[in-house]
Amino acid sequence: MAPGSSNEKKTDDGQASKENFIHLCNPHLEKMKEDILYHFALGTGTHDFPTLFGDVKFVCVGGSPSRMKAFIAYIAEELGLGSPGCDYPNICAGTDRYAMYKVGPVLSVSHGMGIPSISIMLHELIKLLYHAKCSDITIIRIGTSGGIGLEPGSVVITRQSVDATFKPQLEQVVLGKTVIRSTNLDEQLAKELMQCSREIGQFNTVIGNTMCTLDFYEGQGRLDGAICLYDEEEKLQYLKNAYESGVRNIEMESSVFAAMCNLSGVKAAVVCVTLLNRLEGDQITSSHDVLVEYQQRPQKKNRSATGGHQATQE
C-alpha cells in the first residue's frame, strides 16, 4: 500500500504514536485557491471541512442512496449515537448524484453502479477527507454480488480484486497510455472482519478474490442479456475457471476502489453478500424479504469493526 503522510504525537503515557493522513497523488491541488467537489455539492470555499468531517475515522460506501441512509441509521443505533426513527440529513442534498450521511466518526456515502460512478465519488471523497485533515481512515465498500460456488446469502471479504482475466490489476487509459494499478486490499483488515464474522456466527463468510467486471451481462457471462453470443457450456467453463483461480464473487466496483485507496494510503476492504450462485443460474429469484435480509449482512461486520473503535475512543 502506498503510504499516506504521517505525523508523530505523544500519547498520555508518553509513548510516540503515528497518525496516518490521506496522501494525494496530485501536486496541482496545492495551487488551487478553492477546491469544488462538484458531484457532492461541497467546496472548500463554502464549507468548513475540518469542522464538518475532521472526526471521521470510518467511511462505508455502497451503491444505493437508500441503502446508505439505512446503514447510517443502523450504525447510529448500534453505537448508541442515535435513537430509533431519528432522521439523518443528506449532506449532499444540493445534488442528486450521490448521497452522504454522517453520525459520530462514521461517514456513509453512496457510489452508484460500476467503475466510472464509484471512481468519480472516490476522487471527491478522498479530497474531502484530505481537506478535513482526517487521519487513520478506514474505508469499507459494502454491497451485493453474484457468488461462484457459494450458497446465496454468503458473505465474501475480498482478498484481491481481479479483472475479467483473473489478474489482480486495474487497467486504465490515462492521456492515451495504459496504466496498470495494483488492486490488493489490506490483509490485516480482512482478517479482522473475518474474526467479526466468527463472533457473529450467523451466516457463511469466506475470504476470496472478487472479480470486477465492466458490465452486468456479457462481462459476467450471463445468458439473459439483450446480447449473448456464447453458449451455456462456455459460460460455465469460464465461471469454473474463475473459481479455480480463487474468485468467489463478481461485482463492478472493487478494482478501482482498491487501486485508489492504495494510492491514497487508505486502509480499505470490500465486503459483499452473494445474492445467487452463478454456477446455478443468472437471475435473482429470492423474495424481496430474503434479499433485504441478505443486504443487511455486510452491515453487521462493519458494526462490529466500528463498534470496537468506538469503545476504545470512549
KOLBA-773535 format. One record per atom (N, C-alpha, C): x, y, z. Coordinates in steps of 0.001 Angstrom, whole numbers, plus 500000, padded with zeros to 6 digits. Each point is the difference from the previous one (the first is absolute). Layout:
XYZ...
//
This chain:
500837498808500000499163501192500000500867501236500000499640500961499179500731501255499982499791500711501318501067500412500673499842500590501319499411501389499930499098500301500938499540501368500154501010500751500835499883501322500036500898500772500841499651499742501452500965500098500891499739499725501417500675501038500874499341500295501109500539500880501021500136499220501286501065500256500737500215499303501260499525500877501144499269499406500959499555500741501169500182499131501233499931500623501174500174499289501257498651499602500587499908498772500508498797499554500686500086500405501463498964499701500769499954500391501413501131499385500806500462498823499603501084499352500747501375500350499445500050500983499097501287500467499491500528499229498823499260498970499535500447499204498870499693500723498683500848499773499022499790500630498700499015499173499180499087500678499323499072499326499101499915500801498704499634499328498940499944500662498703498562500108499505499671501160499462498728500202499330500248499927498501499231499187499316500141499874498557498964500865499309500476500961499231499129500911499294499846499564498533498985500538499351499747499698498595501162500503499144500411499167499048501061500375499060499357500312498647500149501231499527499465500371498692501098499924498942499742499241498949500965499874498905499710501056498933499954501262500413499692501073499063500588501323500499501159500397499519500630501248500456499246501252499559499131499881499013499285501166499490498986500549501009499501499130500883498979500445500945500510501078500946501284499953500322500566500983500926499989501416499413499900500112498687500015501307499348498602500612499880498979499235500353498626500464499843499540500790501220499379501149499770499489500804501113498769499348500623499237499337499170498784499324500468499844498690499261499524498981500711499747498700499384498505499723500081499348499964498846498566499749499945499762498518499730499344499333500936499637498598499831498605499984499368499980500152498689498781500273499257498917498947500230500371498716499968498998498933500088499498499782501425500636500638500977499516500002501380499274501306500351500096500994499128499464501339500288500645500570501262501315499790500121500778500516501125501255500680499453500575500919500761501227500652499562500753500596501170501309500113499860500811500536501093499738501484500231499454500703498995499700501411500171498655500264500646499147498973500050498648500170500540499726499149501231500869499041500284499779499092501126501281499841500815499842499885501303501128499789500915500209498496500155500841499429499151500186498551499990500528499443501326501021500620500630500474499451501269498914499961501080499139501014500046498924500017500988498940498958499677499653499883498717498946499076499593500433498541500040501260499734499607500417498615499790501288499607500720500591500886500773501315499739500582500065498821500946498862499595500571499988498893500958499730498651499341499854499968498681499673498746499304501164499017500080499686498768500353500990498919500032499604498837499089498699499820499817499502498900499180499085500540498912500207499521498783499126500344498887499479498703499398498688499886499903499389498855499334499321500493498736500298499353498882499423500397498721499229498832499400498910500317499313499183498970499374499214500598498854499390499162499201499402500447498755498870500995500123498950499652500749498788500804499953499894500982501162499438501197499750499804500983501074499120499475501131498930499280499654499093499511501048500694498995500911500856499164499423500714499006500813500991500678500942500649501075499520500977500672500854499323500844501075498794500485499723499241500683501052499562498997501064499552498828499552499613498958500945501201499561500832501188499961499366501196499593500732500349500994501104499921501310499715500391500977501016499020499967501169498716499744499734499026499879501081500300498763500843500362498916499324500335498753500691501240500168500872501048500586499432501259500115500742499853500983501146499184501051499827499782500982501059499331499349501198498990499186499732499297499328501091500890498970500682500766499238499198500862498964500565501115500589500861500495501178499639501094500624500744499500500935501091498677500081500148499445500868501030500138501474499677500035500332498723500173501390499575498719500591499423498927499231500025498735500482499468498862499227500615498797500374499658498817499335500528499144499501498848499165498974500241499153499472498927499113501099499405499926500038498674499177500997499341500668501330499772501214500152500510500734501256499824500353500184498523499837501223499497500296500259498601501418500548499851500673499578498950501363500452499741500017500720498650500324501292500002499936500779498754501070499578498999499664500117498737500931499730498915500935501201499850501274499819500286500970501087499925500147500502498568499742499128499029500109500360498585498632500318499400499130500609500786498636500265499538499961500951498805501083500730499761500042500934498882500218499338498656500117498680499971500190499268498750499251498676500083499661499435498839499364498684500005500964498915499529501300500337499932500993499027499536500308498946501054500280500453501208500346499114501102499280500462501261499970499129501006499446500353501297501053499722501066500011500823501048501000499874501062499342500256501349500313499134500967499434500115501339501111499815501020499842500613501162501046499933501020499392499865501387500622499161500815499692499943501422501289499692500740500377500838500966501253499792500721501164499895499040500850498981500175501179499858499139499739499211498716498732499737499683499658499145498854499343500824498903500526499853498786499446500644498813499459498910499082498810500206499474499354499032499115499705500688498674500515499446498889499913500671498703499559499006498922499068500412499151499613499166498864500980500227498843500167498990499149500950500149498892499425499633498639498726499642499940499441499628498713500476498633499545499882499746498705500300498675499463501132500050498972501008499157500189501067499860499031501224500848500281501096499658499315501288500655500211499952501504499764499408500492498909500006501458499797499342500763501139498857499506500473499262500714501042500748500009501325500520498853500439500713499967501277501324500752499902500609500017498815501258500729499817499807501492500236498952500570499423499719501427500201499773500286501479499194499162500640499722500193501417501273499933500835500860499027499708501215499824500797500968501168499845500128500549498800500858501172499828499576501111500957498707500247500071499531501101500829499961499630501478499732498747500314500035499555501396501418500098500561500979499522499252501389500037500471500456501440500202499621500893499082500344501409500177499281500596501206498757499622500214499256500474501173500716499618501289500416498739500109500688499529501200501343500704500171500658500289498900501276500726500044499787501426500492499052500704499416499739501386500405499506500079501450499342498942500465499509499970501381501096499633500992501199499667499477501151499610500824499699498742500827499259499082499398499694498735500675501241499113500046500075499166501020501129499079500136499500498615500385500827498995499715499710498603500362498623499567499484499769500241498733498706499714499380499924498545499527498841499393500186499682498697499416498773500168499116500094499527498757498869500059499079499590498577499634498719499717500131499487498667499696498855500122499002500122499278498902498875499915499063499126498829500405498703500270500202499042498949500297499015499919498837499674498793499589499118499913498854499514498596499724499458499826498807499481498711499552500839499499498830499884498716499734500813499395498945499390498681499582500540499446498931499657498643499605501076499060500508499610498929500656500972499055500541500382498938498982501147499391500210500424498851499194500327498862500957499190498961499954500225498845500859499629500228501450499199501016500277499563500317501360498478500039500046499429499614501121498549500081500140499575501459500103498833500349499475499523501380500114499951500448501461500372501259500218500042500520501353501369499911500645500940499326499345501371499957500506500639501377499849500938500308500872500703501283499953501447499755499603500482500803499045501386499891499535500773501241500429501090499780500718500955501059500325501120499888498978500223501060499247500911499926498857501469499985500411500731499014499484501451499969500165500658500893498950499658499741498752500468500804498871498827500222499058499968501166499379499071500202498896500729499633498716499362499168499175500631499578498750499130500429498827500620500134498833499250500380498807499363498761499366499408500173498831499271498911499356500909498911499453501326500227500062500959498951499632500696499452501244499463500341501176500438499503501305501334500585500461500400501137499426501233500667500426499685501048501064500818500084501068499752500968501074500491501394499616499271500626499090500440501298499507498825500789499433500173501315499978499085500896499303500746500579498811499453499805498832500592500555498784499217501238499604500680501133499970499341501265499719500782500776498949499302500675499108500655500812498976500025501450500470501218500558500149500188501385500437500833500721498944499466501052499434500675500757498936500443499091498854499141499046499674500260499109498879500947498858500297500478499917501241500938498934500377499351499078501033500288498713499876499449499028500938500804500001501299499287500166501115500612499999501325499463498795500770500896499240500625499615498827500788500165500323501484498956499782500768500055500296501428499619498772500829500629499871501145499772498859500887498607500065500625499395498835500195498673499930500612500008499155501274501150499919500666500051499307501283499258500800501052499465499298500981499318500646501120500709499653501304499662500729501057500702499846501274499753498615500593501060499206500088499878498615500462499577499913501463500573500856500848499669499966501418498548500393500245499521500994499274498604500416500142499062498873499592500343499295498935499181498861499566499933498937501089501121499751500656500024499012501091499145500458501180500045501303500295499198500531501102498505499869499699499632500275498755498596499859499619499568498536500027500911499097499640499690498576500063499773499573501442500787500559500914499822499687501415498652500516500492499588501166499503498674500532500337498924499010499582500169499404498824499021499040499505499923498772500901501156499538500441500001498832500896499262500312501293500160501212500489499330500403501236498493500117499800499593500478498828498567500094499700499413498610499812500673499173499190499639498603499817498624499742499418499487500928499188498631499861499498499927499552498543501089500152499240499946499666498579501402499675499500500039499301498863501272499582499415500795501203499501501274500062500368500882501076499548501323499401499555500536500506498880501285499526499498500849501199499591501309499779499978500913500955499395500395499443498634499847500781498959500330499529498657500183501166499055500355499694498782500160501043498993498641500405499434499910501269499637498778500545499406500306500440498580499218499506499050500188500418498612499169501252499732500674501038499518499347501264499687499869500112498485498775500134499523499747500034498565499493501371499566499957500209498695499593501290499443498508500084499740499292498859500070498547500055499863499374498805500701498676499995500046499248499014500768499692498745499203499916500113498692499530498889499177501138499239499311500435500425498835501043499247499298501294499917500797500364501076500661501250500012500765500019499006501139498812499586500453499904499023501083499519498637499504499982499843498667499645498698499433498545499620500160499105500980500044498588499669500120499418499577498647498930499196500081499308499537498804498713500774499752499648500933500892498674500622499953500020501475499592501099500476499408500048501384499552499389500160498611499931501240499525499471500256498654500927499458498921501291499875500332500995499462499071500759498879500698500108498852499354500782498879500533500405499110498840501324499973499703500510499265498850500861498808500417499715499439501184500696498804500476498943499060500570500377498743500205499004499039500487500209499709501487499114499192500562500023499724501434501262499248500411500452499111499139501215499245500315501208500931500129500110500949499089501101500969500069499898500862501262498788500403500310499777500807501208500451499239501253499539498761500133500324499215501191501496499728500098500646499754498876501448499762500028500743501242500480499546501172499553500621501255500419499843500203501507498804499771500515499768500182501433500774498972500831500121498778499486500797498985500699501477500386500005500484500566498893501386500481499959500206501125501017499002500860500109500081501085500980500087499437501409499153499016500301500012499386501332501353499364500300500536499285499027501290499326500196501130501005500211499848501216499489501026501034500191499867500704501346498951499670500749499805500606501320498865500990500092499296500226498875498879500945500007498793499365500690499377500768500901498820499520500710498760500860499753500196501178499431498830500810499657500339501002498897498948500585499421500147500931498874499198501263500290500618501153499782499303501277500095500640500981499026499776501329500172500428500941498966500710501243500536500513499950501228500631501194500568501334499773500697500310498786500395501096499764500942501381500355499467500234499877498689501363500216499488500440501452500150499166500933499564500384501416500119499958500436501460499116499420500780499953500291501438501321499635500654500482498778499740501266499556500586501168500833499501500029500262498686501120500742499418500092501413500566498882500695500111500025501374500484500314500080501487499502499056500765500333499981501436501479499697500196500548499095499198501438499716500055500823501252499764499684500726498941500769501190499629499867501106501041498903500003500748499760501064500975500430499616501417500552498798500154500469499570501305498886499728500987498849499561499509498837499760500845499783498497500191499800499602501231499672498603500298498592499711499503499836498928499215498709499779499348499644498526499943498686499750499891499485498636499875498733500025499163499693498842499409498753499811499264499280498814500615498736500217500380499190498958500629498661499944499264499763498914499276498775499892499202499265498694500283498684500083500054499179498798500123499702499480498601499882498689499870499661499389498714498500499764499927499375500449498912498551499864499854499595498720499293500960499339499352499732498739499310501323499309499728499933498714499654501161499234499572499980499963498479500957500674499369499992500133498541500228498675499277500458498982500686500133498690499377498642499328499833498983500559500654498664499409499954498990500857499247500385501202499591499061500839499271500480501437499897499209500827499313500376501389499754499049501006500644498748499607500206499018500947500517499810499832501499499737501138500639499800500029501444498542499703500286499723498875500639498619499536500182499543500012501454500882500361500936499602500032501414498941501074500217499185499824501027498941500963500300500587501322500487499183501048499957500448501327500440500477499960501443499253499341500864500363499965501423501333499298500217500219498917499264501267499272500117501155500878499527499806500705498886501055500861499461500320501139500971498990500553500638500230501069500985500857499478501148499697498801500464500788499416501094501428499725499550500174499494498778501339499773499471500814501297499997499370501079499541500715501269499846500413500606501334499386499546501082500381500498501325501224499285500561500375498883499408501091499202500552501357500710499972500406500658498892501275500725500043500010501115501043498827500599500276499923501064500989500390499500501389499647498748500295500275499469501335501487499885500261500791499717498973501448499932500172500557501389500268499453501005499325500483501357500195499571500557501334498868499551500506499586500390501339501013499507501027500459498749499824500987499443500925501319500759499922500433500333498780501278500694499818499946501410500570498948500758499677499894501370500494499692500017501484499258498984500472499675499932501425501235499851500855500968499205499543501248499842500740500755501307500103500013500765498893500676501280500010499315500965500951498644499997499965499248500913500856500300499722501465500113498716500356500280499654501384501363500508500439500993499909499126501323500468500385500016501512500114499199500701499167499952501450500082499391500450501310498980499279500492499328500388501235500866499706501226
//
